[in-house]
Amino acid sequence: MSVAVTDGEDSHGESSPFNREELAEIRRSEQVLGLRRLGLSDPEVLALALRDGCVRPQSDVLLDRLMSLLQPGDVVVSTWENDGHPDHDTTGYMVNLASAATGCRFLAAPVWMWHWATPADVRVPWRRLRGMSLTPEDVSRKQAGLAAHQSQLVSRNFSLGAALDDAIVKRAAWPTEYYFV
């Protein structure tokens, strides 16, 4: 099962051609299509529908929902708690807490860290970072999954470029996926 913490409805800012509800629907559709392109035939996505950009003030709700969903032995993948995006950071922190409390294995995926970190950056626990090799087919699926998120790959409005910029698109071609364990 996939869990969507927010619907990304505020990702495009005030001058978006879409209203919040339209963008939320677009983002939900893109998520399902992306999961299908990754190889899931009938992806189950639980939308928690927390307000985009405001996960931190809703962290108690997020933790309660996670605690009710996770089962001992589950493997949970989420964003890293020090990634540099407020919603990613809060989500990663809450998933880490819930995973520890319920006996799950947690893999934290860096997303934005690749934009700001250097190999000498002491804020990054490099010794905890592990790589998982991908086959060429895995890489192709990952790129196709990312391409499903068209609303994030184009300029969002007059002042904001694409949320998923060229650096992220290039990273989708890496033959290794990285997680903090």
C-alpha positions as CSV (number, residue, x, y, z in Angstrom):
1,M,0.0,0.0,0.0
2,S,1.1,3.6,-0.7
3,V,0.2,6.4,1.6
4,A,-0.1,9.9,0.3
5,V,0.4,12.4,3.2
6,T,-0.7,15.4,1.1
7,D,-2.2,15.8,-2.3
8,G,0.4,18.4,-3.3
9,E,-2.4,20.9,-3.9
10,D,-0.4,24.0,-3.0
11,S,2.8,23.1,-5.0
12,H,2.1,25.6,-7.8
13,G,1.6,28.8,-5.8
14,E,-1.0,31.6,-6.1
15,S,-0.6,32.1,-9.9
16,S,-1.3,28.5,-10.8
17,P,-3.7,27.8,-13.7
18,F,-5.4,25.3,-11.4
19,N,-7.3,25.8,-8.3
20,R,-6.3,23.7,-5.2
21,E,-9.0,21.0,-5.8
22,E,-8.1,20.6,-9.5
23,L,-4.4,20.3,-8.7
24,A,-5.1,17.8,-6.0
25,E,-7.0,15.6,-8.4
26,I,-4.3,15.9,-11.0
27,R,-1.6,14.9,-8.5
28,R,-3.7,11.9,-7.3
29,S,-4.1,10.7,-10.9
30,E,-0.4,11.2,-11.6
31,Q,0.5,9.2,-8.5
32,V,-1.6,6.2,-9.5
33,L,-0.3,6.3,-13.1
34,G,3.3,6.5,-11.7
35,L,2.8,3.5,-9.5
36,R,1.4,1.5,-12.5
37,R,4.4,2.5,-14.6
38,L,6.6,1.2,-11.7
39,G,4.9,-2.2,-12.2
40,L,1.9,-2.2,-9.7
41,S,-1.1,-3.5,-11.7
42,D,-3.7,-2.1,-9.2
43,P,-2.0,0.3,-6.8
44,E,-3.8,1.0,-3.6
45,V,-3.2,4.6,-2.4
46,L,-4.4,5.8,0.9
47,A,-4.8,9.6,0.8
48,L,-4.4,11.2,4.2
49,A,-5.2,14.5,2.6
50,L,-3.2,16.6,5.1
51,R,-2.8,20.2,4.0
52,D,0.1,20.6,1.6
53,G,2.9,22.8,3.0
54,C,1.5,22.4,6.5
55,V,2.3,18.9,7.6
56,R,4.3,20.0,10.7
57,P,1.3,21.5,12.5
58,Q,-0.7,18.3,11.7
59,S,2.1,15.9,12.8
60,D,0.0,14.5,15.6
61,V,-2.7,13.5,13.1
62,L,-0.1,12.0,10.9
63,L,1.5,10.0,13.7
64,D,-1.9,8.7,14.8
65,R,-2.8,7.5,11.3
66,L,0.6,5.9,10.8
67,M,0.3,4.0,14.1
68,S,-3.0,2.6,13.0
69,L,-1.7,1.5,9.6
70,L,1.7,0.0,10.4
71,Q,2.2,-3.6,11.4
72,P,5.2,-5.3,13.0
73,G,7.6,-6.5,10.3
74,D,6.4,-4.0,7.7
75,V,9.1,-2.3,5.6
76,V,8.3,1.4,5.3
77,V,9.9,3.8,2.8
78,S,9.5,7.5,3.3
79,T,11.4,10.7,2.9
80,W,14.5,11.4,5.1
81,E,13.7,13.6,8.1
82,N,16.5,16.1,7.3
83,D,15.9,16.3,3.6
84,G,15.4,20.1,3.5
85,H,11.7,20.2,2.6
86,P,9.4,20.9,5.6
87,D,6.7,18.4,4.6
88,H,9.3,15.7,3.8
89,D,11.2,16.4,7.0
90,T,8.1,16.1,9.2
91,T,6.8,13.1,7.4
92,G,10.2,11.3,7.6
93,Y,10.4,12.1,11.4
94,M,6.9,10.8,12.1
95,V,7.3,7.7,9.9
96,N,10.6,7.0,11.8
97,L,8.8,7.3,15.2
98,A,5.8,5.2,14.1
99,S,8.1,2.5,12.6
100,A,10.2,2.3,15.7
101,A,7.1,2.1,17.9
102,T,5.4,-0.6,15.8
103,G,8.4,-2.8,15.0
104,C,8.8,-1.8,11.3
105,R,12.0,-1.5,9.3
106,F,12.3,2.1,8.1
107,L,14.2,3.2,4.9
108,A,14.6,6.9,4.6
109,A,14.9,8.2,1.1
110,P,16.9,11.5,0.5
111,V,15.2,13.6,-2.2
112,W,16.2,17.2,-1.9
113,M,19.5,16.4,0.0
114,W,21.2,15.7,-3.3
115,H,20.7,19.4,-4.1
116,W,22.4,20.9,-1.1
117,A,24.7,18.3,0.4
118,T,28.4,17.8,-0.4
119,P,30.4,14.6,0.5
120,A,32.0,16.5,3.4
121,D,28.7,17.7,4.8
122,V,28.5,16.8,8.5
123,R,24.7,17.2,8.6
124,V,24.4,14.0,6.5
125,P,24.8,10.6,8.2
126,W,26.8,9.2,5.3
127,R,27.7,6.0,7.2
128,R,24.0,5.1,7.4
129,L,23.4,5.6,3.6
130,R,23.0,2.3,1.7
131,G,22.7,1.8,-2.1
132,M,20.4,-0.7,-3.7
133,S,21.5,-1.7,-7.3
134,L,18.8,-1.4,-9.9
135,T,18.6,-3.4,-13.2
136,P,18.2,-1.5,-16.4
137,E,14.5,-2.5,-16.4
138,D,14.2,-1.0,-12.9
139,V,15.7,2.3,-14.0
140,S,13.4,2.4,-17.0
141,R,10.4,1.8,-14.8
142,K,11.6,4.5,-12.4
143,Q,12.0,7.0,-15.2
144,A,8.5,6.1,-16.6
145,G,7.0,6.5,-13.2
146,L,8.6,9.9,-12.7
147,A,7.4,11.0,-16.2
148,A,3.8,10.3,-15.1
149,H,4.1,13.4,-12.8
150,Q,3.7,15.9,-15.7
151,S,2.3,18.7,-13.4
152,Q,5.6,18.6,-11.6
153,L,7.8,18.4,-14.7
154,V,6.7,21.7,-16.3
155,S,6.9,25.2,-15.0
156,R,4.4,25.7,-12.3
157,N,3.6,29.3,-12.9
158,F,5.2,32.6,-13.9
159,S,7.7,32.7,-11.0
160,L,8.2,29.0,-10.2
161,G,10.0,26.5,-12.4
162,A,9.3,22.8,-12.4
163,A,9.2,21.1,-9.0
164,L,11.0,18.1,-10.5
165,D,13.9,19.9,-12.2
166,D,16.5,18.5,-14.5
167,A,18.7,17.3,-11.6
168,I,15.9,15.1,-10.3
169,V,15.1,13.8,-13.8
170,K,18.8,12.9,-14.3
171,R,18.9,11.2,-10.9
172,A,16.1,8.9,-12.0
173,A,18.6,7.4,-14.4
174,W,21.0,6.5,-11.6
175,P,21.5,2.7,-11.5
176,T,21.4,2.8,-7.7
177,E,18.6,3.9,-5.2
178,Y,19.8,5.2,-1.9
179,Y,18.3,5.0,1.6
180,F,19.4,5.9,5.1
181,V,19.0,2.8,7.3
